[in-house]
């Protein structure tokens, strides 16, 4: 007597216009009821061929394109490219420019992390904290507008230094913002981070073990969320980071296991605090002097290749550049943090609920344009 | 451990054909002939004192004839391609950037495949991330990774023709009945032919 109910897997299309997939990302899910049995990410909707464009334009004119690689943290993207080219050329840049670069990129890290944690809360159904974070981000955008005239895609950091000196009043405005922001960050934490419903949605979900994280080359806050203490700013220091005093927060499994969504979320919250510390130190130590090294209008870096990594909010962004001594790169490849974070999803999500996939994407902080380039 | 020490270690312990190359650029690299790439990678991963646990990046570039076939000066790579009728003029250079979180050192491995037969062993069995990185290299440069479990396009649609990052790639004027020829306004912004240089 066989009365077994026949079940079959159901294929569900999630995206590309799903509200909680950050940007245009598509998943093809094989589900058994509400449990994901197989997940196939379909990326490339925002592929603009930036790497191909780089081969046809001059070295300097590629800087505005790096803004568009990751528009949530455009300053850090500028910095990643410019530092790679400077290393290739062996260019020394003035001390003041280094400090300004670190100040603006740490400000941008705060705003990027604010969007990341705000958006992941919104994915979980908590809309209000997101609005609070966006309000704080507006202050940072105002500061950037003071510095370079643009709010999102800056084109501020250039090869050899920065494009403009800090305007009068910027330092006071930044200190004012930091004084205002530090208590606000704690208020927002009280609003959502310690909320039991939120913790239940995030803790013990999407656990990534350190071995898996390394095998899939997770980077940045996602790697640190898995309990590995590695930060390029500390372990392979560049720019003026060795002179600054800051901690590297890692996931501790405070409400679940080490490496779950809540750990990755918490690492970002703590990094915001570290960034504010760094900006305060930089503002105190800011020296006088030039803001740009002498760079020709048409540069030709020597032949050779380089792979240079910098710590951006979404992990380390690696620029592979091959120069054949001409006025444009022979080959340029951008290895971004979102790319590796996306690659790990099919492995982690098997056997979880569809709602957990939303939590996982939010906590990994995937930004689609950076993923597809 | 720097690249030179790693190179000596590979040379001593494996029978792979390798050479150390300190270029004018800031990154020295180790050149490995394409047929021994998997054994070298296995050696780099398994040896305790090296222990490269992370593949940071895998990429490639299309070297055209104009920018000379660099490695042919050092190796007799032509012996295998001479059997084919047309002698290989161009090649695809491939790069693997490895890092060891345990020992805090890095290395760049380089290899090359002829453009007529762009095939090389996949390293997915060693690092899982190679799955997506190799799919991207296949998609944009047309390198076929032997032993890859699921080698299909990743960035471009599956019915796309050609591999855009090759230097001889010509962008299609029509794709799925979408016209891609530039309008008069767009043309007015483009550099004039012949005016350049």
Interface residues (C-beta under 8 A of the other chain):
Chain A: X43 X44 X47 X49 X51 X52 X55 X87 X88 X90 X214 X215 X216 X217 X228 X230 X235 X302 X303 X304 X305 X306 X307 X309 X318 X320 X322 X323 X324 X330 X331 X333 X335 X339 X340 X342 X343 X347 X372
Chain B: X23 X24 X25 X26 X27 X29 X53 X54 X55 X56 X57 X59 X61 X62 X67 X95 X97 X101 X104 X108 X127 X128 X129 X131 X132 X140 X153 X154 X155 X156 X157 X164 X165
